[in-house]
Amino acid sequence: DGCAHLSAYERKRLKNITENAKFFAALKLHESAARLNQLTTKKQSHVTKRAKPKKAEDEPARRRSMRLLRVEPLDMPLLEKFAPAVAEQYPQVPVGPLPMVPEHEAQNSKGTEVLLSTWMSISELKEEDANKGTPDLKRYQESLSSMVLSEENIRKVVKTRVCSMAIHPSQSTILVAAGDKWGHVGLWNVSCGTEEGAHTFIPHSFQVNCMHFSPCNPAQLLSLSNDTLRCGDVTRAVFDEICRSKENFSCFDFLEENASTAIVAHWTGEVAVVDRRTPGLSGELSADIGFTRTRTVHVHPVNKQYFLAAGSVDVCVFDVRYLKAKGNKPLSSLTGHTRSVASAYFSPLTGSRVVTVCADDKLREQVGHKCRFKMLDSRGGMLLFPCRHNTNTGRWLSRFRAIWDPKQEHCFLVGSLAHPRQIQVFQDTGHLLHSFCNVDCLGSVCSINVVHPSQNILVGGNSSGRLHVF
C-alpha cells in the first residue's frame, strides 16, 4: 500500500519476491545445511572388520577339467592326435606333349578307344559343303521350334563350371568338347547314347577359356588355357603344346583357313600372333593395342586380315598386317560402351555386323541390374538397336556371350537368367524369335552355348559341368 507511486509491473514483481522469501524461510534450509555439515565433518573410524574366511571343509570340492589337466579318463583312452588338414592341391600339368589318356582311366580303355576312333573316323569323312545361304525367317523359326531337349541328351561332362565349348562339324555324329575352370577338357559323343560316350582329359592346369576344332582338320581340337595353347590331335593321341606364356591368355581365333596361324589375346590387354609352323613356344609378335583388358578376339569371316577385339570398354577392329609392338591404332572403334564388354563377334557370313554383350552403368541404373546387347554396323559403327537383357550372372556363373547362329546372318543366341531357365534367340532388330526351354530337363543357367555349323543342334553348358543338347 505504501508503493502507490510504483507501476503495476514493479508492484507485481515486488509481491513475487516477498512470497518467495516466505516460502524459502518456511523450508528452514539453514538448519538442514548445519546438520549436514556436522555429519560430513564427524570423524569416522578407519578400522574395517575383515570377513571371517570360511573353512575349507565347508566349501564343496571344485570341479576341474580333466582335458585341461591332460589326465586320461578312467573309462576311455584319449584319441590319437591327427596331423593338421592340408588343403588338397590339384597336380600341375607338365610342360610339353601329353598323352591323350582320360582321367582315372587306363591308356587301353575300351571306352576311350571307341571315342577316339569315332572322332578320327568322322574327321576323315569329306562332308558336303553346308548350305551357306540364310534361310527365310519363317522357315528358320520353324526349325528352332523343332529342336527339343530330352533327358538322354543331358550329361555331366566336366567337373566344374563350363568356360568354353566347341562342336565337331560332322553331319553324321554329334561330338561336343567342353572346357572347365580346372583345366579339364571333356569329350562327349552324344550320338552313341550310352554312359561310356563321355570322357574327361586334363591337358591344362588352369581354366580353359577358348576352344575350336580346326576348320581344315577337325581331327584336331585346339584349347586355350591361362598359360598355354594346346592342340589335341586324335591321329597321334597326344595334346601338343603350341604356345606358352607367363601372361594369362584369354581367347584366340584362326587367322587362316588352314589354321596355321592364330591371333591370341591376353587378359592384360595385348594380343599376339602365333604361327604353328615355327619351332618354339613363343609367339611371332606381341602387340600392345591400347586395351587394359582383352576378353575376346574374332577374325572377320571374309577378310581374314581384320580381327575384332573386345575389352574393358573397348570394341575395335584392327588389321593384323600392320600390327607392331607399340602404337597400334584401330581401323574402326565401335563406341557407346561405358562398362566392361564380355564378348564381341562378327556376323558369320558377311561380317557386316557385330554383336556385343556389355554391362552398362547407365542402363543398369534405369532398369535394375540389367545389361544390353548392342548391334553395331562394323562398317560405320552405327548403333542399330539396344536390346535389354538381364546378364547379371555374378561371380559363380560364367559371363554370357552372345554368339551368332553360323547358319543365319541376322540371328544370335544368348543365355538367360529368366524363369523358367532358357536360351534365347534374337533377331538383329532386337526381336525375340525363340526361347529354348524345358521345365522338366533344364533347371540351370546355360552361360556358354555353341551351335552346329550345318545342323539344327544347340548345346548349352552350365556352371556345374553339365551339357544340354537341343
N, C-alpha and C positions, 0 to 999 in steps of 0.2 A: 504494500500500500504506500510505502514511502518512496517508491520508484516510479511515480506517475510521470516523471519527465523522460523516462526511457521509452524506446519504441516497442512495439508489440513483439518483434523478433527478439530483442535483448531481454525482455521480461520472460519470454518462454525459455530462453537459454539459461537464465539465472535460476528459474524454477527447476529445470532438469539437473543442474549442478547440485542444488540443495537436496533433492530427492536421492541422488546417487550417493551423496555423503552420508545420509542417514542409513542407506542400505548397507554400505561397507562397514559403518560403525556397529550395526547390529550383528555382523558376522564375527566380530571380535578377532580379527586376523592378527593383531599384535600379540594376544595371549597365545594363540596357536603357534606363532613363529617362535615365541620364547620357549615353549615346551619342546618344540622340535630341535631347537638349539641345544637344550640340555641333553636330549637323547644322543645327539651326534658327538657332543664333547665328552660324554661319560666314558671313562676308561673301561675297556673290556679286557677280559683275561685272554692271553695269547696261548694258554695251555690247552691243547686238544687231546682228548682221550682216544687212544688207538683202539680199534675194534679188536676184540679178543679172537685170535685165529682159531679156526675150527680144527679139531683133532683129525689127523689123517684117517683114523679108523671110522670117523663119522662120514667121510666122503665116499661115494661109490667109485669103484675102480674105473679109470678112464680107458676107453677102448682105443686101440691104436691099429692102424692099417698094417696088416702083415705084408702087403705088397710094398709099402714104403720101407718096412723093416727088412725087406728081402728075405723073409722067412718062408720056407716051403710049407704049404698047407699040409695038415696031417692026413687028409683023405685023398688028395690027388697031387701028382707031380706038376712042377712048373712046365709050361710049354717051351719047346725049343725056340731059340732065338733065330729069326729068319733074317736073311740079308735084305737090305732096303730094295724096294722095287725099282727097276731101271726101265725107263721109257723104251718101248720097242722101236728100233730104228730099221727102216727098210734098207736092204742092201743096195749099194750104189752099182749101177750098171757099168761094167768096164769099158774102156775106150777101145775102138776098133770093131771089126766084124763080129756079129753074134749069130750063133746057130738059130734057126727058126724052129725052136722047140717050145711048146706051150708050158705055162707054169704048172708045176706039180704033175707033169706027165713025162713018160719016158720018150726017148727020141724015136723009137719004133712003134709008138702007139698007133693002133689001127684007126682010131677016130681021127687022129691028126693026119695020117696018110690019106684018108678019104677026103678030108677037107682040102689039103694042099693039092691033091691030084685033080679035084674038081676045079679049083682055082686055075690050075695050069691048063686044063682042057678047055674051059670056056674062054681063056685068054688067047688060045691058039686059033679058035674059030674066027673066020673072017665074017664079021657081021655086015649085013647090008646097011647102006647108009640110011639113017633115020630121016624121016620127012622133016626138013628144016623150015617148012612153011608154017606160019602161025595160023592155027585153026580159028574159025569164027567163034565169037564169044558164046553163042548159044550152044554150039557143039562142045566147046571147052567146058562149060558149066555142066553139061550132061555127063562128061567124062569124070568130072570131080565128084558128082553125086553117086557115080557107080563105084567109087573107091570106099571100101569098108575095112573095119578093124575087127579081128576075131582073136580069141584067147590064144590060139596056137601060133599067132604072129606077134606075140609079146614074149620077150626073153631078156633076162639079165645077162648082159654080155661082158661088161667090165665091172670092177668092184665099186668104183666111186663115181663122182659126177662126170657126166659126158661133156667133154670140152670141144670135140671135133668129130666129124663123121665123113665118110666117103662111101659111094655106092658103085659097084662094078658095072660097066656099061653093057654087060651081056644081056641079050634079049631072051635067053633061054633059062637062066638061073639067077636068082636074087642072092647076091653076095654083098654083105654090108660090113664095113670096117668102122670101129669106134675107138676113140682115144679118150682116156680119163685123166684126172688130175694127179694120179700117182705114176704116170708113165706107162700104163698098160695099154696094149692095143688088142682089141677083141675082134675076131673074125666070125661071122655068123652066116652059114649057108641056110637062108630062110626056106629055100625050096625043098630041102631034104625032109623037113617036118619032124625031126627027131631031136632028142636031147643032146645027141652027140654032134649036132650041127654047129655048135659054138665052142670056140677055144680062145684062150687068153694068152698073149705073149707079153714079155717085158723087155722091149728094146730101149726104153728110156728111163731116166732117173727122176724126171720132173714131168709136169703135166704136158699132154700132147695138145698143142694149140691149133694145129692145122694138119689136114690130111688130104691127099689126092692120089687117085690111081693115075698112072702115066697115060696121057692121051694117045700116045703112039704104041705103047706096050702095056696093056692092063695087067700083065703078069707081075708088074712092079707097083708097089704101094709106097709112096713117099710120105713120111710123117715128120713133123717138126715139133721138137720139144724146146724147153727154155734154153738148152745148151747145145743141141745138136740136131742136124738134119740127117735122117737115115732113109735108106731105100730097102724095102723088103722085097727081095727077088725070089719068087717061088720056084723058078727054074733051077736055082742053086741052093734053095732053102737056107738063105742067110739074110741078115739085116746088115747091109753095108753102111758105113759111115761116110757121108758126103762132105759135111761141113761141121766144124765145131768152133765155138766162140765163148769167151767169158761173158760177153754181153748177152743179155737174155733175148732170145728170138721170140717173135710174136706171130708172124704169118709169112706165107710165101705163095708165089704163083709162077707158073711156067712162062718164059718169055718166047718160047718157040714151040711149034707143034711136035717136034721130036723130043721135047722135054730135056734137052741137054743143058740148057741154061735156065736160071730162075732168079727172080727178084725176091730177096728176103728182107723182112722188116725186123727192126729191133724195138723192144719196149722203150728204150732210151731215146728213140726218135730217128735214128739213122736207118738207111737201107743199104743193102749190099747186093752185088751181082755175083752169082755163084755159077761156075762152069764145071759140070760133072766130068768133062773130058780131061781136065788138067789135074796133075797129081797134087797131093797135099789136102789139108782140111781147112784151108782159109779161103775166103772169098777173093774174087778178082779185083773188086773195087768196093770201097766203103765210102758212102756219100752222105754228107750232112744236108738234109733237105729243109732244115729250119724248124722241124717239129720238136716239141718237148716229149711227145709220146706218139708212136705209130702202132696202131692196133691191127689194121688190115691193109693189104696191098692187093690190087686186082689189075690184071693186064687186059687191055682192050681186046675184044674178041676178033676184030677185023685188022686193025692196025696195031701189030704186036709191039711196036716201039713205044707205045704210050702205056703208062700204068697209072692207076688211081691209088692215092694214099690217103688214109683217114687216121686222125689222131685226136688230140685233146679237143680242140675246137676247129681243126683244120681238115678240109677235104680239097685236095689239089690233084691236078693232072700234070705229070712230068714226062719228059722224053728221055728214055734210057740212053739214047745215043749221045746226049750232051751232059750226062752226069759227071761230076767231078767231086773231089774231096770236100771242097768248101764252096760257098757262094752259089748254090743252086737256086734257080728261080723257076716257079711253076709256069706251065703254059696257060693254065686256067685255074682259078680258085672259085670254088662253089661256096659262096658266103651265106651267112644267115644263121650259123650255129654259134650259140653262146655257151654251151656246156659240152661235156665230153661226147665224142662220137664213137659209138660201139662198132659200126661197120659201114662200109660203102662199097657198092658193086655196080659195074656196068650192066646194062641190059644185055641179054645173051646173044642176040642175033646181029644187031647193028651197033650196039654200044652207044646209042644216041641218048640214053637216059641213065641216070644214076639214082639209086635208092639208098638212103642213109637212115640209120637209127640214131637219134640224138636226144640226150637229156637236156631240155631247155628250161632254164630257171623261170623265165617269164611265163611260159606256158604252164609249168608246174604250179606256179603260184595261182594261176587263174582256175585250173581245173582240179588241183589237188593231187600231187604226186603222179602226174601224167607226163608222158613224153610224146614225141611226134615223129612221124616219118616225113621226110622231105623228098619230093620227087623233083629232080633237077634236070634240066636240059644241059647235058655236058658240053654242048657247042657254045651256048651263050650264057650259061649259069643262071638261067631264069627259073624262078621258083614257080612250079606249076600248081602245086597244091600242098597244104599241110594236112596230115591225117592224124587225128588224135588216137592214141593207143597207150594203154597202161603198160609200161615196161619197167616199173619199179621193182626189179627182181630181188634186190638186196644182196647180201654177201653169200648166201647159201645156194643161190641159183646162178647158173651161167647167164651171162648177159644175152639178151635177144639179138639175133642177127636176121635182118630181112633179106631173103635170098630170092632171086628170080627163078621162075619155072623155066628150065632150059628149052622147053618146047613152046613157050609163049613170050613174045616180046613185050607184052603190056601187062603182065600179071606177076605178082610176087607173093611169097608166103612168109609168115612170121608166127612165133609162139604167142601165147596169150595167157593172162592171169585171170581171165573171166571164168565164171562158173556157169555151167559145167566146163571142165578143162577142155581146151580145144586148140587147134592150129588153124589160123585164119588165112584166107586167100583174098588179096586186094587187087583191084584193077588200078591202072596208073592214074585214074581220075580220083582215086580215094574211095571208090565204091566197094563195099564188102561183097565179094562174089559168093564165097562159100566158107563154112566152118566145119573142119574135120573134128568130130567128137563122137564119143561112145560112153554113155553114163556107166555102163557095166564094166568096161575094159580100160578106159582112160580116166584115171583119177589124179594125175600129176601134171605138172607144167613141163612141156617139151620146149626147152630153150633152144636146142640145136636141132636143125632139121636139114634133110637132104632129099632131093627129088631125082628120080631116074632120068637120064637124058633123052630116052626114047619111049619108055613105058609109063603107064599111069601108076606109078609107085611112089609113095611118100613114106619116109622113115623119120620118126621123131624120137629124140633122146632126152631123158630126164636127168635129174641130179642124183639119182641112186644107181646109175649104170644100166637102166632098163631101156630097151628099144621097142618102139611100137611101129608096125608096118601096116600102112593102109594100101 
